[in-house]
Amino acid sequence: MSSGEIESSAEGNHAFVTSTSGPAVDLAMLASQLGPAVARTRDHLLGLQQADGHWCAELQGDTILESEYILLLAFLGQGQSARARECATYMLEQQCDHGGWAMFPGGPIEISGSVKAYLALKITGHDPQADYMVRAREAIVRAGGVEQVNSFTRYYLAMLGLIPYHLCPAVPPEMILLPLWAPFNIYEMSSWSRTIVVPLSLLWACQPKTTLPPEHQIDELYASAAKTLPRTIGGVNHEGSRGWLNWTKFFQVVDRAIKFGERLGIKPFRKRAIKLCEEWILQRLKLSDGLGAIFPPIVWTIIGLRCLGYKDDSDVIRQQLLELDKLCIHEHGKVRLQPCFSPVWDTIISMIALRDAGVSRHDPAIRKAIDWVLSKEVRHPGDWSLSHPTVQPGGWYFEYNNEFYPDIDDTCMALIALGRCLPEGVGRDWTMEVFDEPKAGGSVPQDSNSPVVFSGRSATAEKAIAELEAAAPMVNAIRRGVRWLKAMQSRDGGWGAFDADNTRDVLTKVPFADHNAMIDPSTSDITARVLESFAGLGIPADGPVHQRAMDFIWKDQQPDHCWYGRWGVNYLYGTWQVLVGLVANGVPASDPRLRRAAEWLKSKQQACGGWGETARSYDDPSLRGTGVPTASQTAWALLGLIAAGEAGSTSVQRGVDYLLSTQQPDGTWHETEFTGTGFPRVFYLRYHYYRLYFPLMALARYAKATSCVIP
């Protein structure tokens, strides 16, 4: 698109206009407003810090959390409890104009979530003839009816006695018996799928159910007169098949064979498999706030262990119910649930933003945050250790406690935050070298005292030694984190979220893989952030680890020069992160590939000066870079452009002006869009602090680039 061209697109009732040119910005006024704006947001964010040094905002998902919680309560005989009714009240408020429920604000009807919401409302006593129930019913039938629900929803319907289990995909517990070398063993699945599948397999094995009264049946939601579900399940992973073998059909045949064999009683290893599944779950409840420390596995754990005879008043069931209770937010007679907590993520990004905004590393708020982050370092082996048995534990997880599942993204963001709190000059005047490069097969020496060498200059030798000695706890954690990250690099040069080389693509075609997250392949957004973390520590970018990572990122660049964002919506997120990561590692801003990426960002700027992108871009890539403008996505675009040397451009000035003009008096921004990604095309998130620390980061870096003084 040439300069001055305007492109428009629409989503729902919103129209978006992008323009590569716009009105001139009053730079003097911009400069006068910038410092006070940064100070307001900085002070507001500091005021949100918890007493022990961490930050944790609400993490909001869609209404499947409330509806599934109600269905669990119904299974436990508490479907009409006060808690269930309060969840239903909140859920009803989220009903969309089209009559159903969506994955994100303004989104189309999501059939599985809508069916569960309707059922949950009936269970909690809502009149099916009420206007809102009629609208929901009509919307569901128009969208294809119950026949279109996904595999996990089928399991909820089966355990409530609404459909027979043979209409659910088989999840045999015998999978846990497969050795690591077997192509379909559970460790070839992503970590989040693994924590769901193991307890879910207990449901398949035991097939428990409760009986709902006739008034809670949902026959009216079927679109066909047959009032039954199809034997096979569609979904985002079953839209086509590549290669010489149709894996979807292959696994459908396997599914039927498993069910046929079980009907004949051919289950020779069932008892042993169930016992191993039980032990696997119980082991991973230690040092964790529930299995995986996230809502879905906790729910299935409760149901699965009850299948094995655990009573509701047993310690393990009571603890898992307590973990769900912790996720509940009570407000004005309503209850909503979070999928998990995000304290590590919120804390480390807050630290980075505050350091950008000029808060000293000696400030008590930063010192407390450092201590808290160090207390969350992983020091025990986890599932990842099975493929890396010689690698010393390290890294960080996302939640309060989730020791078995450190993740790459939190680890590299923690390294960035801690690196910003090391003695001044690390990454610039100083360089860091870890003398324990991964050997063949990803193994790294276990010696926890392997050396870290800082080389550079300081005012005096005494000052340098004193600084480094004081930083020793951070340095040790950083060393372990860097070593762990290097060991977790995949063969393709990139990094996934939790595991290395978790790329068994055929697993995405199994019948229960319709949550679109069966594997955990490398992505450019995480890979670039790893490189950014290394650069911030002064780790030289001339080694094979860096070169392989850069090769992966360049190969992943889209034809229109942006990058896909796996963990944030979407191409704005991916492009921002890649620009920052590559420039930090010495790729010149003049590189033609980076210039084209920067121009792509500029081309997606809207007439108001901001940027926005809808989660629908995961379904329809033609919508990439378009959507309701948000503070967080505007900040991502600005951070990418500033890294690419565009701080003086009109586009950046207009983006900064947009943030300044939309800032609230208390230093916050209004943002209701879901800009975080859980599972693309399936589950999205609204991080309530994204509207704070990312705009603060962008404004502070612009202030630094333009030599603006922050009060």
C-alpha positions in Angstrom: 0.0 0.0 0.0 1.5 3.3 -1.0 1.7 6.3 1.3 -1.7 8.0 1.9 -3.8 5.0 0.9 -6.7 4.1 3.1 -8.0 0.6 3.7 -11.2 -0.2 5.6 -12.6 -3.4 7.0 -15.5 -4.4 9.2 -16.2 -6.9 11.9 -19.7 -7.1 13.3 -21.0 -3.6 14.0 -17.5 -2.1 14.1 -15.7 -0.5 11.1 -11.9 0.0 11.1 -9.9 2.3 9.0 -6.2 1.9 8.5 -4.0 4.6 7.0 -0.4 5.1 6.4 -0.7 8.9 6.8 -2.5 11.0 9.2 -2.7 14.5 10.8 0.5 16.0 12.0 1.1 15.8 15.8 1.9 18.8 17.9 5.3 17.6 19.1 5.7 20.3 21.7 2.3 19.3 23.3 3.3 15.7 23.0 6.5 16.3 24.9 4.8 18.2 27.6 2.2 15.5 28.2 4.5 12.5 27.9 6.4 12.7 31.2 3.4 13.3 33.4 1.5 10.5 31.6 4.3 8.0 32.3 4.5 9.1 35.9 0.7 8.6 36.4 0.8 5.0 35.0 4.0 4.3 36.9 2.6 5.4 40.2 -0.7 3.6 39.6 1.2 0.3 38.8 3.3 0.7 41.9 0.2 1.1 43.9 -1.1 -2.3 42.8 1.9 -4.2 44.1 1.1 -6.8 46.7 2.7 -6.6 50.2 5.1 -9.5 49.4 6.3 -7.8 46.2 4.3 -9.4 43.4 1.5 -8.2 41.0 -1.4 -10.3 39.9 -4.4 -9.0 37.9 -7.6 -10.8 37.0 -7.2 -13.2 34.1 -10.5 -13.3 32.2 -11.7 -16.0 29.9 -15.1 -16.7 28.3 -18.1 -18.2 30.0 -17.1 -21.8 29.5 -15.4 -21.4 32.9 -18.7 -20.6 34.7 -20.8 -23.1 32.7 -18.3 -26.0 33.2 -18.1 -25.2 36.9 -21.9 -25.3 37.1 -21.9 -28.7 35.3 -19.2 -30.0 37.7 -21.4 -28.8 40.6 -24.4 -30.6 39.1 -22.4 -33.8 38.8 -21.5 -33.3 42.5 -25.2 -32.8 43.4 -24.8 -29.0 43.9 -26.3 -27.8 40.6 -28.8 -25.5 42.3 -26.5 -24.2 45.1 -26.0 -20.5 45.7 -22.6 -20.7 44.1 -24.0 -22.3 40.9 -26.8 -19.7 40.7 -24.3 -16.8 41.2 -22.2 -18.2 38.3 -25.3 -18.4 36.2 -26.2 -14.8 36.9 -22.8 -13.6 35.7 -23.0 -15.9 32.7 -26.3 -14.6 31.6 -24.9 -11.0 31.6 -22.4 -12.2 29.0 -25.0 -13.4 26.5 -24.4 -11.8 23.1 -26.8 -9.9 20.9 -27.0 -13.0 18.6 -28.4 -15.0 21.4 -25.5 -17.3 22.1 -22.2 -16.9 23.8 -18.8 -16.1 22.2 -15.1 -16.7 22.9 -14.4 -13.0 22.9 -16.3 -9.7 22.9 -18.0 -9.1 19.6 -17.2 -12.7 18.4 -19.6 -15.1 16.6 -21.5 -17.7 18.5 -19.4 -20.5 19.9 -21.5 -23.6 19.8 -20.0 -25.7 22.6 -19.9 -22.8 25.0 -23.4 -21.8 24.1 -24.8 -25.3 24.7 -23.0 -25.6 28.0 -24.3 -22.1 29.0 -27.9 -23.0 28.1 -27.7 -26.3 30.0 -26.2 -24.6 33.0 -28.9 -22.0 33.1 -31.6 -24.8 33.0 -29.8 -26.6 35.8 -29.8 -23.5 38.0 -33.5 -23.0 37.6 -33.9 -20.6 34.7 -37.2 -20.8 32.8 -36.6 -22.2 29.3 -39.5 -20.0 28.1 -37.8 -16.8 29.2 -36.9 -14.5 26.4 -33.2 -14.9 26.8 -33.5 -18.7 26.8 -35.6 -18.7 23.7 -33.0 -16.5 21.9 -30.2 -18.8 23.1 -32.1 -21.9 21.9 -32.8 -20.4 18.5 -29.2 -19.2 18.1 -27.8 -22.7 19.0 -30.1 -24.4 16.5 -29.3 -22.0 13.8 -25.6 -22.7 14.4 -26.1 -26.5 13.9 -27.4 -27.5 17.3 -25.9 -29.9 19.9 -24.7 -32.0 17.0 -21.8 -29.6 16.6 -20.3 -29.6 20.1 -16.7 -30.5 20.7 -15.2 -33.6 22.4 -14.8 -32.2 25.9 -18.4 -30.9 25.8 -19.6 -34.4 24.9 -17.8 -35.7 28.0 -19.8 -33.2 30.2 -23.0 -34.3 28.5 -22.2 -38.0 29.1 -21.3 -37.6 32.8 -24.7 -35.8 33.3 -26.5 -38.7 31.5 -27.5 -36.7 28.5 -25.7 -38.8 25.9 -24.1 -42.3 26.0 -20.4 -42.5 26.4 -19.9 -44.3 23.1 -20.6 -40.9 21.4 -17.5 -39.5 23.1 -14.0 -40.1 21.6 -12.2 -42.9 23.3 -9.5 -41.8 25.7 -8.1 -45.1 26.9 -5.9 -45.0 30.1 -3.6 -47.5 28.5 -1.9 -44.6 26.7 0.1 -44.1 29.9 1.7 -47.5 29.3 3.4 -46.4 26.1 7.1 -46.0 26.4 8.9 -42.7 25.5 10.0 -44.1 22.2 6.5 -44.9 21.1 5.2 -42.3 18.6 1.9 -41.7 20.4 3.0 -41.7 24.1 1.5 -39.0 26.3 4.7 -36.9 26.4 4.4 -36.3 22.6 1.3 -34.2 23.6 1.6 -30.7 24.8 1.8 -30.3 28.5 -1.7 -28.8 28.8 -3.2 -31.6 26.8 -1.4 -34.2 28.9 -2.8 -32.8 32.1 -6.3 -33.0 30.7 -6.0 -36.4 28.9 -4.7 -38.4 31.8 -7.6 -37.6 34.3 -10.1 -37.7 31.4 -9.0 -41.2 30.6 -10.3 -42.2 34.0 -13.8 -41.0 32.9 -13.5 -43.1 29.8 -12.5 -46.1 31.8 -15.2 -45.7 34.5 -17.9 -43.8 32.6 -19.6 -42.3 35.7 -22.9 -40.4 35.3 -25.5 -38.7 37.3 -29.2 -38.5 36.2 -30.7 -35.1 35.6 -34.4 -34.6 36.0 -36.6 -34.4 32.9 -36.8 -30.6 33.0 -33.0 -30.3 32.6 -32.9 -32.3 29.4 -31.8 -30.4 26.2 -33.6 -32.3 23.4 -34.8 -28.9 22.2 -31.2 -28.0 21.2 -30.9 -30.6 18.5 -31.1 -29.3 15.0 -32.1 -32.7 13.4 -35.1 -34.7 14.1 -33.0 -37.7 15.0 -31.9 -36.0 18.2 -28.6 -37.7 18.4 -24.9 -36.7 17.9 -22.9 -37.8 14.9 -20.5 -40.6 15.5 -17.5 -38.5 14.3 -16.5 -35.0 15.5 -15.4 -32.1 13.4 -13.5 -29.1 14.6 -10.5 -27.0 13.7 -8.1 -29.9 13.4 -10.3 -31.9 11.2 -10.9 -29.5 8.3 -8.7 -31.4 5.9 -5.8 -33.9 5.7 -2.4 -33.5 4.1 -0.1 -36.3 2.9 -0.7 -39.8 1.6 -2.6 -40.9 4.6 -5.8 -39.3 5.9 -4.9 -39.3 9.6 -8.4 -38.1 10.7 -10.0 -41.1 9.1 -7.3 -43.4 10.4 -7.9 -42.3 14.0 -11.6 -42.6 13.6 -11.1 -46.2 12.7 -8.8 -46.7 15.7 -11.5 -45.1 17.9 -14.1 -47.5 16.6 -11.7 -50.4 17.1 -11.0 -49.4 20.7 -14.7 -49.2 21.5 -15.4 -52.5 19.8 -12.6 -54.2 21.8 -13.9 -52.8 25.0 -17.4 -54.0 24.3 -15.9 -57.5 24.0 -14.2 -57.1 27.3 -10.7 -56.9 25.8 -9.0 -54.7 28.4 -6.0 -56.8 29.7 -4.0 -53.8 31.0 -6.9 -51.6 32.2 -6.3 -52.1 35.9 -2.6 -51.4 35.7 -3.2 -48.4 33.5 -5.7 -46.9 35.9 -3.3 -47.3 38.8 -0.5 -45.6 36.8 -2.9 -42.7 35.9 -3.8 -42.3 39.5 -0.2 -42.2 40.6 0.7 -39.8 37.8 -2.0 -37.3 38.9 -1.2 -37.5 42.6 2.5 -37.0 42.0 1.8 -33.8 40.0 -0.5 -32.4 42.7 2.6 -31.9 44.8 4.2 -28.4 44.7 1.3 -27.3 42.4 -2.0 -25.4 42.9 -3.9 -28.3 41.3 -2.9 -30.4 38.3 -1.3 -27.9 35.9 -2.5 -25.1 38.2 -5.2 -24.4 35.7 -9.0 -24.9 35.6 -9.7 -27.7 33.1 -7.2 -30.3 34.5 -8.4 -29.5 38.0 -12.0 -30.2 37.1 -11.2 -33.5 35.3 -9.0 -34.5 38.3 -11.9 -34.1 40.7 -14.2 -36.2 38.5 -11.5 -38.7 37.6 -10.5 -39.4 41.2 -14.1 -39.6 42.3 -14.4 -42.4 39.7 -11.7 -44.3 41.6 -13.6 -44.0 44.9 -12.2 -40.8 46.4 -14.8 -39.3 48.6 -15.8 -35.6 48.4 -14.5 -35.1 51.9 -11.1 -36.8 51.2 -8.1 -34.5 51.5 -7.2 -34.6 47.8 -10.8 -33.8 46.5 -11.2 -31.1 49.1 -7.9 -29.5 48.0 -8.9 -29.5 44.4 -12.3 -28.0 45.1 -10.4 -25.4 47.2 -8.2 -24.6 44.2 -11.3 -24.0 42.1 -12.8 -21.8 44.9 -9.6 -19.7 44.8 -10.3 -19.0 41.1 -13.8 -17.6 41.9 -14.3 -13.8 42.0 -17.3 -12.7 44.0 -18.8 -9.3 43.0 -22.3 -7.9 43.5 -24.0 -11.2 43.9 -22.3 -12.8 40.9 -19.4 -15.2 40.6 -17.0 -15.4 37.7 -14.0 -17.7 37.4 -10.4 -17.3 36.2 -8.8 -20.1 34.2 -5.7 -19.7 36.5 -3.7 -17.0 38.2 -0.9 -15.1 36.4 1.3 -13.7 39.2 4.7 -14.5 37.7 3.8 -13.1 34.3 2.3 -10.0 35.7 5.2 -9.4 38.1 8.0 -9.7 35.7 6.4 -7.6 33.0 5.5 -4.9 35.7 9.2 -4.9 36.7 10.3 -4.4 33.1 7.8 -1.6 32.6 8.8 0.1 35.9 12.5 -0.1 35.1 11.7 1.5 31.7 9.8 4.2 33.5 12.9 5.1 35.5 12.2 3.2 38.8 15.6 2.4 40.3 16.7 -1.2 40.7 17.4 -0.1 44.3 13.8 1.0 44.9 12.1 -1.1 47.6 9.3 -2.0 45.2 11.8 -3.5 42.8 13.9 -5.2 45.5 10.7 -6.9 46.9 9.7 -7.9 43.4 13.1 -9.5 42.8 12.9 -11.5 46.0 9.5 -12.7 45.1 10.4 -13.7 41.6 13.5 -15.6 42.8 11.3 -17.5 45.3 9.3 -18.8 42.3 12.2 -20.3 40.4 11.8 -24.0 39.5 14.2 -26.2 41.4 12.6 -29.7 40.8 12.4 -31.9 37.7 9.2 -31.9 35.8 7.6 -33.6 32.7 10.2 -31.8 30.6 13.0 -33.7 32.4 12.0 -37.0 30.8 13.4 -35.9 27.5 16.3 -33.9 29.2 17.3 -36.1 32.2 20.8 -34.5 32.6 19.6 -30.9 32.6 19.5 -29.2 35.9 16.0 -27.7 36.7 15.6 -24.0 36.2 13.2 -21.4 34.8 9.9 -20.1 36.0 6.2 -21.0 35.7 3.2 -18.7 35.1 1.1 -19.3 38.3 1.7 -19.2 42.0 2.8 -22.8 42.2 3.3 -25.2 39.2 6.6 -26.8 39.8 6.2 -29.6 37.2 5.6 -27.1 34.3 8.0 -24.2 33.9 7.5 -22.5 30.6 9.8 -20.8 28.1 7.9 -17.6 27.9 7.9 -16.8 31.6 11.5 -17.9 31.9 12.8 -15.6 29.3 10.6 -12.7 30.5 11.9 -13.3 34.0 15.5 -13.2 32.7 14.7 -9.9 31.0 13.3 -8.5 34.2 16.2 -9.8 36.4 18.7 -8.7 33.8 17.4 -5.1 34.1 18.1 -5.3 37.8 21.8 -6.4 37.5 24.7 -4.0 38.0 24.4 -1.1 35.6 25.9 -1.8 32.2 25.2 -5.5 31.9 24.2 -6.0 28.3 26.0 -2.8 27.3 29.3 -2.2 29.1 29.3 -5.8 30.4 28.8 -9.1 28.7 27.8 -12.4 30.3 29.1 -15.9 29.4 27.8 -19.1 30.8 30.4 -21.9 30.5 28.1 -24.8 30.1 26.9 -24.9 26.5 24.5 -27.8 25.7 26.2 -30.9 24.4 24.8 -33.3 21.8 21.3 -34.3 22.6 20.6 -31.2 24.6 22.4 -32.4 27.8 24.1 -29.8 30.0 26.5 -30.3 32.9 24.7 -30.8 36.2 27.3 -28.8 38.2 25.4 -26.0 39.8 28.7 -24.1 40.3 29.6 -24.0 36.7 31.1 -20.5 36.1 29.4 -17.4 34.9 31.8 -14.7 33.7 31.0 -11.1 33.5 33.5 -9.0 31.5 33.5 -5.3 31.0 34.3 -2.1 32.8 33.1 -0.3 36.0 34.1 2.8 37.9 36.3 0.8 40.3 37.2 -2.8 40.9 35.8 -2.6 44.4 32.5 -1.3 43.2 32.2 -4.0 40.5 33.0 -6.8 43.0 30.5 -5.4 45.6 27.8 -5.1 43.0 28.3 -8.6 41.6 28.4 -10.2 45.1 25.1 -8.5 46.0 23.6 -9.8 42.8 24.8 -13.4 43.4 21.3 -14.9 44.0 20.1 -13.3 40.8 23.1 -14.4 38.9 22.7 -18.0 40.0 19.1 -18.1 39.0 19.9 -16.4 35.7 22.6 -18.9 35.0 20.2 -21.8 35.6 17.5 -20.1 33.5 19.8 -19.5 30.6 21.1 -23.0 30.7 17.6 -24.4 30.8 16.5 -22.3 27.9 19.4 -23.4 25.7 18.7 -27.0 26.5 15.0 -26.6 25.6 15.8 -25.3 22.1 14.0 -27.5 19.5 15.8 -29.1 16.5 14.2 -26.6 14.2 16.0 -23.8 16.0 12.9 -22.3 17.7 11.3 -22.7 21.1 7.9 -24.0 22.0 6.1 -23.0 25.2 6.8 -25.9 27.6 8.6 -28.7 25.7 11.3 -29.1 23.0 10.5 -30.9 19.8 6.8 -31.3 20.7 5.8 -31.5 17.0 4.1 -34.9 16.4 1.6 -33.3 14.0 -0.5 -36.5 13.5 -1.7 -36.2 17.1 -3.7 -33.1 16.0 -5.9 -35.5 14.1 -7.0 -37.7 17.0 -10.7 -37.4 17.7 -10.2 -35.6 21.1 -7.8 -33.0 19.6 -10.4 -30.5 18.6 -9.1 -28.0 21.2 -6.4 -27.0 18.7 -3.6 -27.4 21.2 -2.5 -31.0 21.0 1.1 -30.2 20.4 3.5 -27.4 21.3 5.6 -26.5 18.3 8.2 -23.7 18.1 6.8 -20.2 17.5 8.5 -17.0 16.4 7.1 -14.9 19.2 8.6 -17.0 22.0 11.8 -17.6 20.0 12.4 -13.9 19.5 11.7 -13.3 23.2 14.3 -15.9 24.2 16.8 -14.0 22.0 15.8 -10.7 23.6 16.5 -12.2 27.0 19.9 -13.4 26.0 20.7 -9.9 24.5 19.7 -8.2 27.7 22.2 -10.3 29.6 25.0 -9.4 27.2 25.2 -13.0 25.9 27.0 -12.9 22.6 24.8 -13.5 19.5 27.4 -15.2 17.4 26.9 -18.8 18.6 25.0 -21.7 17.0 22.0 -21.3 19.4 21.4 -17.8 18.1 22.0 -18.6 14.5 19.6 -21.5 14.4 17.0 -19.4 16.2 17.3 -16.5 13.7 17.1 -18.9 10.8 13.8 -20.2 12.3 12.4 -16.7 12.7 13.3 -15.6 9.1 11.8 -18.8 7.6 8.6 -18.1 9.6 8.1 -14.5 8.3 4.7 -14.2 6.4 4.5 -13.3 2.7 3.2 -9.8 3.7 6.3 -9.5 6.1 4.6 -9.8 9.5 4.9 -12.7 12.0 2.2 -14.9 13.5 1.5 -14.4 17.2 0.8 -17.7 19.1 0.4 -16.2 22.6 -1.1 -12.8 21.9 -3.6 -11.5 19.3 -2.1 -11.9 16.8 0.1 -10.6 14.0 0.6 -7.4 15.8 1.9 -9.4 18.8 4.2 -11.6 16.8 5.6 -8.8 14.7 6.3 -6.6 17.7 8.2 -9.4 19.5 10.3 -10.4 16.5 11.4 -6.8 15.8 12.5 -6.3 19.3 14.2 -9.6 19.6 16.1 -9.4 16.3 17.3 -5.8 16.7 18.4 -6.5 20.3 20.6 -9.3 18.8 22.4 -7.1 16.3 20.2 -7.3 13.2 20.4 -3.8 11.9 17.1 -1.8 11.7 18.1 -1.1 8.1 17.8 -4.9 7.2 15.2 -5.0 4.3 13.3 -7.7 6.0 12.9 -5.7 9.2 12.0 -2.6 7.2 9.2 -4.4 5.4 7.9 -5.7 8.8 8.0 -2.1 10.2 6.1 -0.9 7.1 3.5 -3.6 7.7 2.9 -2.3 11.2 2.6 1.3 9.9 0.2 0.2 7.3 -2.1 -1.2 10.0 -2.3 2.0 12.0 -5.9 3.3 12.2 -7.1 6.8 11.6 -7.3 7.4 15.4 -3.6 6.7 15.6 -4.0 3.4 17.5 -3.7 -0.3 16.5 -6.1 -3.1 17.1 -6.5 -6.7 15.9 -9.5 -9.1 16.3 -9.0 -12.6 17.5 -11.0 -13.6 14.3 -7.7 -13.1 12.5 -6.8 -16.6 13.6 -9.7 -17.9 11.6 -9.4 -15.4 8.8 -5.9 -14.2 8.2 -7.2 -11.5 5.9 -8.3 -9.7 9.1 -4.7 -9.5 10.4 -3.9 -6.2 11.9 -7.5 -5.0 12.0 -9.9 -4.7 14.9 -11.0 -2.4 17.7 -8.0 -0.3 18.7 -6.7 -1.1 22.1 -4.0 0.3 24.4 -2.1 -3.0 24.7 -2.0 -3.7 20.9 -1.1 0.0 20.2 1.8 -0.4 22.7 3.0 -3.6 21.0 3.1 -1.8 17.6 4.9 1.1 19.1 7.5 -1.1 20.8 8.2 -2.9 17.5 8.5 0.4 15.6 10.7 2.0 18.2 13.0 -1.0 18.2 13.1 -0.7 14.4 14.4 2.8 14.6 11.1 4.5 13.9 10.8 6.6 17.1 10.9 9.8 15.1 8.3 8.8 12.5 4.9 10.3 12.2 3.4 6.9 12.8 5.0 6.5 16.2 4.1 10.0 17.1 0.5 9.4 16.3 0.5 6.2 18.2 1.9 7.9 21.3 -0.6 10.7 20.9 -3.4 8.0 20.8 -2.2 6.6 24.1 -1.9 10.0 25.7 -5.3 11.1 24.5 -7.0 7.9 25.7 -5.3 7.6 29.1 -7.6 7.9 32.1 -6.9 10.4 34.9 -5.6 7.6 37.1 -3.1 6.5 34.6 -5.0 3.5 33.2 -6.6 2.8 29.9 -10.1 1.4 29.2 -9.8 -2.0 27.4 -12.4 -4.7 27.2 -11.0 -6.6 24.2 -9.4 -10.0 24.6 -5.8 -9.5 23.4 -4.3 -12.7 25.0 -4.4 -16.1 23.3 -4.9 -19.4 25.1 -5.6 -21.8 22.2 -6.0 -20.1 18.8 -9.5 -20.4 17.5 -10.7 -22.0 20.7 -9.9 -19.9 23.8 -8.8 -16.3 24.3 -7.9 -14.2 27.4 -8.1 -10.7 28.7 -5.1 -9.9 30.9 -6.4 -7.0 33.0 -2.9 -5.5 33.4 -2.0 -5.6 29.7 -3.7 -2.1 29.5 -1.2 -0.9 32.1 2.3 -2.2 31.8 2.5 -2.5 28.0 1.4 1.1 27.4 3.8 2.2 30.2 6.6 0.3 28.5 5.9 1.9 25.1 5.6 5.5 26.4 8.7 5.2 28.6 10.8 3.8 25.7 9.5 6.6 23.4 10.4 9.1 26.1 13.9 7.6 26.3 14.3 7.6 22.5 13.3 11.3 22.4 15.2 12.4 25.5 12.0 13.3 27.4 12.4 13.7 31.1 10.0 11.7 33.3 9.2 13.4 36.6 
